[in-house]
Amino acid sequence: MLGYRHGFHAGNFADVHKHIILLLLLESLLKKSTPFCYVDSHAGAARYDLQSEFAQKNREFENGIVRLLKTANPPAAIASYLRAVETMNATQKKGRTSLRYYPGSPALARQLLRPQDQMILMELHSTEAPKLKKYFANDHQVSVHHRDGYEGLNAMLPPEERRGLVFIDPSYEIKDEFTRLTEALIKILRKWPTGIYAVWYPVQGNQPTAHFYNELRSSGIKNIYLNEISVVPDTEPNRLSGSGVIIINPPWRFDQILGAVMDWLAPVLDRGSHAPAHSAWLVPE
């Protein structure tokens, strides 16, 4: 039974990192007029109340989205992300947006969909899935499925549009999550080798990330790019010290675009790590 609730972590530094990358990838798909499909395997509840008991317990958003809102002159990519967050928070106080809600990946992606685009969302958690269905009720461009994300990806890919992005963002509360993830990627890439894939993973001492990298290198999958940020020193095995995203089939020159964005973002989110963002081609094209 799944116990993870993202409401505790909504708007934290990892959300900021992964969601900026998500929007950059979606914006790259907007450069062509042909339709695309956005597929989210672990979609969550779509919207999180930062005044809820969950969010207020550790107030992780203060070291994430709040830091960006307080920082002047963000680059264009960051400003675009901040506008997307502000769109969900329409209440104005003294000319500034009041931060009450944080949008999850489905809500952020929905803002970028054009009339010709589609979105497929999956969520297994019995509490989050009904919230997701309610949020997108009667939205003809969005289909919501209460099912296991890995099983759903295998069943639903490739989409009819044959162009698009798959976002995989598990909770990593299952011990063999990295192995399940690698096996799923191998399987779905055989079915849809031309799709763009973005996979979030935690950077912390007790996670087998080195083994994960080796599994990906030996998987036969090509064109794998890695981006990580570290915000606190990695001295406690159970503490989330950083955030990583694997991107398979990134758009042309995406590494250069992302590098410039992360050069700005990493110092803003830093809380003692003093480490620059790390980017590398895990497997070249």
C-alpha positions, 0 to 999 in steps of 0.5 A: 500500500502506498503511503507517500503524500506529496503534499508534505513536499510540494513546492520544495527545491526538487519540485522547482528543479524538475518542473523547470525542466518539464516546462522547458521540454514542453516549450520545445514541443510547442515549436512545431504546430503538429499535435503532441501528447503529454504522458505523466505516469505518477501524476499526483493530485495536480494542485497542492494547498500550501496552507494545508497541514501537510505543507505546513508541517515542514514548510519545504516550499520556503526553500523552494518556490518561495526563494525564486519568488523573492529573487530578482531578475530571473532568466526567461525560462525561470520567469516562465515557470514563475508565471505558471505558478502565479496563474494558479494563484490569482489572488493579488495582495498589494500588486503581488501574487499571494502564494497559496497553491502549488501546481503539480506537473499535470497542472503546469503541463495543462497550461501549455497545451494547445487545442490540438494537444492531449494529456494522459495522466496516471496515479495509483494512490487511492487518495490522490487519484480522485483529486486528480480526476476531480481537477480535470473533470470534463476536460476533453483534452485530459484523460485520467487513469487510476492505475499503476504508472509503469503498467499504464505506460506499457499499455498506452504508448505510443500515443496517437500523436506519435510526438510528445513527452513522458514524465516519470516521477515516482515516490521511491518508497518501494525498495526496488524502484530504480530497477522497476524504472529501468525495466520500464524504460527499456520496455516502453522505449522499444514501443516508442523510441522517438518520444522524449522522456524525463525521469526524476530521481532523488539525490541522497546517500541511501539511494543506489544512483550509481547502480542506476546509472550503470543499468542505464548505460548497459540497457542499450538506450541511447541519447541519455542526458543527466542534470543534478543539483545539490542544495545541502551537503550529502552527509545524512543517508536519509536526507534529500540533499539534491535532485536529479533528472534523466532526459532521454532524447532531449531536444537539439541544444537542450544541454546548452539551454539547460546549463545556462538555466541551472547556472542561475538556479543552483546558487538560488536554491543552495543551502550549504552545498556550494556545488554547481549544477552537474550535467553530463551525457550518460549515454551519447546519441 
